[in-house]
């Protein structure tokens, strides 16, 4: 990555990069939230949208709020192809820091003024910071509502345990002098052959050096995760992978539109729907977030496009529920146990070893 200069006043340029498909109702919240925590620039790649996502992003791009490009992927590897292109884009090359995340992921910062610069300072200004996921459960919310996701979903798994794992996935902030080979979706990879003294300084969300197996990508099972215990002192990555049951059905359709004669696997839902712990710490942002959303919607075209995305999201849900397969999926998810696969056995093993 090339060296850039922080804008006047010393605040770093922070570019968020993300890939989207049919995320229209959730765009404004994600953008407004990330502005609050210090993101200065946005690079969006979209593909195959039919809910108004691309129209909204085009309108915001025309107002200078972000850069919106079609996903360059020629096959199915949409995210990695986009990240390869992003590394060469001026809005990334000119950034002091790059944050790669999805629109259902929110960086919840616990230190200072709760911004990315405060997190960077708390971690000692390393060259990369990998922040651990906390998967936010559906919590029995069935109906889609046009309200902030970060307000509605406040339950998660035990932060130190996810299913049968004590190691949990991360996403990473990357400084512009990181010896970058390429961006991964969860972490950057540095050039091979670096002497130990030249390896990047890299911390977790508590400012601790990341484990060496993760740093070196030496173990396939530790390429994008490491033990979660004690890793979120300064920041947590809230992951709203499920949202409402309505929205999950729409999300499922987005990824797989043909379910004829196929059984539905509820594993993904069960793995992320553990409502063991209530965590409302991200609500600290709500007053400023609601004000920022109201300001964005004062633009009548932005408000109209947001309402269009919401209407299409609801219409898609209704169309899906006209199908027997999706009604069966909804009923299966309603009835699914909230204890995730493997967790009971893990807790027994931990208890036996104590």
Protein Blocks (a to p, Z undefined) as FASTA:
>chain_A
ZZddddehhiacdddddddehillmmmmmmmmmmmnopabdcdddehiaehmmmmmmmmm
mnopaccdddfbfblmlmlmmmmmmmmpmklmmpmbdcdddfkbccddfehjlpaklmmm
mnoppabdcdddddddfklpabdcdddfklmpccdcdfkbghjbfbdcddddddfkbccf
bdcfkbccddehiafklpccdddfkopacdfklmnopafklmmgccfehplmmbccdddf
klpmklmmmmmmmmombfghiacdfklmmmmmccfbccfklmmmmmmmmmmmmmmmmpmk
lmmmmmmmmmmmmmmmmmmmmpmklmmmmmmmmmpcfbdghklmmmmmmmmmZZ
